[in-house]
Amino acid sequence: MTGDVWFRPVSARPLAGLRVGLSLLLLLHLLWISGDLLSLDGSRGIVPWELTELLRHPWVPGLPTLAKGLAPLGIGEHTAINLLLSAYAASLLALALGFHARLAAVLAWGLHLCIVTSGFTSYYGVDQLANTFLFYLAVFPSGRAWTIASRPAAPRRPETVPVGCLRVMQVHLCVIYLAAGLDKAMGSQWWNGEALWQTLSQPIFSTFDVGWLARQSWIPVFVGWGTLIVEIGYAFLAWPRRTRKAWCIAASSSHLGTGVIMGLVFFSSVMILITTCLFLIANAVPERAPVPRRRVMQAA
């Protein structure tokens, strides 16, 4: 019975979707901020390397540490940073293609951790979340690696992974939502709508003019209550089949609104991707692989 709970085979499609989607999102995000990379991570950037080295965890090397390691080879600081970021981009591309997926995931996870450690002043929670799921992709299988075949491949059985790989990530995501919801519920700001008003009144998040909300006070209250219900209920209602789709759509719609109104596109995209892959992509394994049409016609 325990073996069925953790080692029963399920389809690898959810993890493969997460592997491809997360890699592409991180690659797009890297391209998005490419013009400011030296300002964020360079030796003369916003935060000097001396301060970065003092504040980082001693067991987690940052980009400055890796760049200094390349100095004996005659590679300058800026060149070293560009090489490391290029290696990070290459590992993400290889991971998306499934080319030596496990090795690519390890490299992407390690370099992403170094980047986040170096630029701790400009990265936030979603970067830590992305790094966590990169780690899962490095540990768990996520589908067959991409190969070049010299001849047409024979029909293959659907790829599977142990169900425990999927369950660990699902439980982790539910804990994240539950913790976020309970933390919000401890204060009064999300109950009386003050949290939404304070957030949207900040210049950094004022994508649209929301002054009209002052005359419609029930809307911030409704959004605040809805956010609490969705986040706390996610941990319990994302599992049953009857409520799974509705709750995942509700959570994704909440993140979509956050992305559009507050401009947090990367955060919203990552959260929607993880929810879609882990809970909405079917993971059932067909009992029998489909018989090729040509073989059926010959049998007839």
C-alpha positions in Angstrom: 0.0 0.0 0.0 2.8 2.4 0.8 4.4 1.6 -2.5 1.2 2.7 -4.3 1.3 6.0 -2.5 4.9 7.0 -3.4 6.1 4.7 -6.2 2.9 4.2 -8.3 3.8 5.3 -11.9 2.1 8.4 -13.2 2.5 10.3 -16.4 5.6 12.5 -16.7 3.7 15.2 -18.5 3.2 17.5 -15.4 6.9 17.5 -14.6 7.9 17.8 -18.3 5.5 20.8 -18.6 7.1 22.4 -15.6 10.6 21.7 -16.9 9.9 23.4 -20.3 7.7 26.2 -18.9 9.9 27.2 -16.0 13.1 27.2 -18.1 11.6 29.4 -20.8 10.2 31.8 -18.3 13.6 32.2 -16.6 15.2 32.6 -19.9 12.8 35.3 -20.9 13.3 37.0 -17.6 17.1 36.9 -18.1 16.7 38.5 -21.5 14.3 41.1 -20.0 16.9 42.3 -17.4 19.9 41.8 -19.6 20.5 45.5 -20.1 20.9 46.0 -16.3 22.8 42.8 -15.4 26.1 44.6 -14.8 24.4 47.2 -12.7 22.8 44.4 -10.6 25.7 41.9 -10.5 28.8 43.7 -11.6 31.7 44.7 -9.3 30.7 48.4 -9.6 27.0 47.9 -9.6 24.4 49.2 -7.2 25.6 46.9 -4.4 29.5 46.6 -4.3 31.0 43.1 -4.3 32.6 43.8 -0.9 29.1 44.2 0.6 27.7 41.2 -1.3 30.5 39.0 0.0 29.9 40.1 3.6 26.1 39.5 3.5 25.9 36.2 1.5 25.7 32.8 3.2 29.2 31.3 3.6 28.2 28.1 2.0 26.6 29.7 -1.1 29.0 31.2 -3.6 27.9 34.3 -5.5 28.9 35.5 -8.9 31.7 37.6 -7.4 33.3 34.4 -6.0 33.0 32.5 -9.2 34.3 35.5 -11.2 37.3 35.8 -9.0 38.0 32.1 -9.5 38.4 32.8 -13.2 40.8 35.6 -12.7 43.9 33.4 -12.7 42.9 32.4 -16.3 43.3 36.1 -17.3 39.5 36.6 -17.5 38.3 40.0 -16.4 35.4 40.7 -14.1 32.9 41.8 -16.7 33.9 39.0 -19.1 33.6 36.5 -16.3 30.1 37.7 -15.4 29.0 37.6 -19.0 30.4 34.0 -19.4 28.6 32.8 -16.2 25.3 34.3 -17.3 25.8 32.8 -20.8 26.3 29.4 -19.2 23.2 30.0 -17.1 21.2 30.8 -20.3 22.6 27.7 -22.1 21.7 25.5 -19.2 18.1 26.8 -19.3 17.8 26.3 -23.0 19.2 22.7 -22.7 16.7 22.1 -19.8 13.8 23.3 -21.9 14.8 21.0 -24.8 15.4 18.1 -22.4 19.0 17.8 -23.6 20.7 16.0 -20.7 17.9 17.3 -18.6 19.2 16.3 -15.2 22.7 17.8 -15.7 21.1 20.9 -17.3 18.8 21.3 -14.2 21.8 21.0 -11.8 23.7 23.7 -13.7 20.7 25.9 -14.0 19.8 25.5 -10.3 23.4 26.2 -9.1 23.9 29.2 -11.3 20.5 30.6 -10.5 21.3 30.3 -6.8 24.5 32.2 -7.3 22.7 34.9 -9.2 20.0 35.3 -6.6 22.7 35.3 -3.8 24.7 38.0 -5.6 21.7 40.3 -6.3 19.7 39.8 -3.1 18.7 43.5 -3.2 16.9 43.2 -6.5 15.4 39.6 -6.3 12.4 38.6 -4.3 10.3 35.7 -3.3 9.4 34.4 -6.8 13.2 34.0 -7.5 13.5 31.8 -4.4 10.4 29.8 -5.5 11.9 29.3 -9.0 15.1 28.1 -7.5 13.3 25.6 -5.3 11.5 24.1 -8.3 14.7 24.0 -10.3 16.1 22.0 -7.5 13.2 19.6 -7.8 13.8 19.2 -11.5 17.5 18.4 -10.7 16.4 15.7 -8.2 13.3 14.2 -9.8 13.0 12.8 -13.4 11.0 15.1 -15.7 10.7 13.1 -18.9 13.0 11.4 -21.5 16.0 13.4 -22.6 16.0 14.9 -26.1 17.9 12.7 -28.6 18.7 12.7 -32.3 17.4 9.5 -33.9 18.9 8.1 -37.0 15.8 6.2 -38.0 12.1 6.5 -37.1 11.5 5.4 -33.5 9.3 2.5 -32.7 6.1 3.3 -30.7 7.1 3.8 -27.1 5.1 3.4 -23.9 4.1 6.6 -22.2 6.8 8.1 -20.0 6.1 7.8 -16.3 7.6 9.0 -13.0 7.0 7.8 -9.4 3.9 9.6 -8.0 5.9 10.7 -5.0 7.9 13.1 -7.2 4.6 14.9 -8.1 3.2 14.7 -4.6 6.2 16.3 -2.9 5.9 19.4 -5.2 2.1 19.5 -4.9 2.3 19.5 -1.1 5.1 22.1 -1.1 3.0 24.4 -3.3 -0.1 24.0 -1.0 2.1 24.8 2.1 3.2 28.0 0.4 -0.3 29.1 -0.3 -1.5 28.1 3.1 1.3 30.0 4.9 0.8 33.1 2.7 -3.0 33.1 3.4 -2.6 32.5 7.2 0.0 35.3 7.4 -2.4 37.7 5.6 -5.3 36.7 7.9 -3.4 37.5 11.1 -3.6 41.2 10.4 -6.6 43.4 9.7 -5.4 44.9 6.4 -6.8 42.1 4.3 -10.1 42.0 6.1 -10.9 45.7 5.7 -9.4 46.2 2.3 -6.5 48.4 3.5 -3.9 46.0 2.0 -5.1 46.4 -1.5 -5.4 50.2 -1.3 -1.9 50.6 0.3 -0.3 48.4 -2.3 -1.9 50.1 -5.4 -1.3 53.6 -4.0 2.5 53.0 -4.1 4.2 54.5 -7.2 6.1 51.3 -8.0 2.8 49.4 -8.4 0.6 52.2 -9.9 0.3 50.7 -13.3 -3.2 52.2 -13.6 -5.0 55.0 -11.9 -7.0 53.5 -9.1 -8.2 56.6 -7.4 -11.8 55.6 -8.1 -11.4 52.8 -5.5 -11.7 55.4 -2.8 -15.4 55.8 -3.8 -16.0 52.1 -4.1 -14.7 50.8 -0.7 -16.4 47.5 -1.0 -14.1 46.4 -3.9 -10.9 46.3 -1.8 -12.8 44.5 0.9 -14.1 41.9 -1.6 -10.7 41.4 -3.1 -9.1 41.0 0.3 -11.6 38.4 1.5 -11.4 36.6 -1.8 -7.6 36.4 -1.7 -7.8 34.9 1.8 -10.4 32.4 0.8 -8.5 31.3 -2.3 -5.0 31.1 -0.7 -6.1 29.3 2.5 -8.6 27.1 0.7 -6.0 26.1 -2.0 -4.3 23.7 0.4 -7.5 21.8 0.8 -9.6 22.3 -2.3 -6.9 21.9 -5.0 -6.9 18.1 -4.3 -10.5 16.9 -4.8 -11.5 16.5 -8.4 -14.8 18.3 -8.0 -13.1 21.5 -6.8 -9.6 21.3 -8.3 -10.2 23.0 -11.6 -12.4 25.8 -10.1 -9.8 26.5 -7.4 -6.8 26.4 -9.7 -8.6 28.8 -12.1 -9.4 31.1 -9.2 -5.8 31.1 -8.0 -4.6 31.7 -11.5 -7.1 34.5 -12.1 -5.8 36.2 -8.9 -2.3 36.0 -10.1 -3.3 37.2 -13.6 -4.9 40.3 -11.9 -1.7 40.9 -9.9 0.4 40.7 -13.1 -1.8 43.1 -15.0 -2.6 45.7 -12.3 0.6 45.7 -10.3 3.0 44.8 -13.2 4.4 41.7 -11.5 4.4 39.7 -14.7 7.2 37.3 -13.9 5.8 36.5 -10.4 2.3 35.9 -11.9 3.6 33.8 -14.8 5.6 31.5 -12.5 2.7 30.9 -10.1 0.2 30.2 -12.9 2.7 27.9 -14.5 3.3 25.8 -11.4 -0.4 25.5 -10.5 -1.3 24.5 -14.1 1.5 21.9 -14.4 1.1 20.3 -10.9 -2.7 20.2 -10.7 -4.3 20.7 -14.1 -2.2 18.6 -16.5 -3.6 15.0 -16.5 -1.2 12.5 -15.0 -3.1 9.3 -15.5 -1.3 6.6 -17.5 -3.2 4.7 -20.2 -3.6 1.0 -19.5 -2.5 0.2 -23.0 -0.5 2.2 -25.5 -2.4 3.2 -28.6 -1.9 0.8 -31.5 -0.5 2.4 -34.6 -3.1 3.0 -37.4 -1.1 1.1 -40.0 -1.0 -2.0 -37.8 -4.7 -1.9 -37.3 -5.4 -1.7 -41.0 -3.1 -4.7 -41.7 -4.9 -6.7 -39.1 -8.2 -5.9 -40.7 
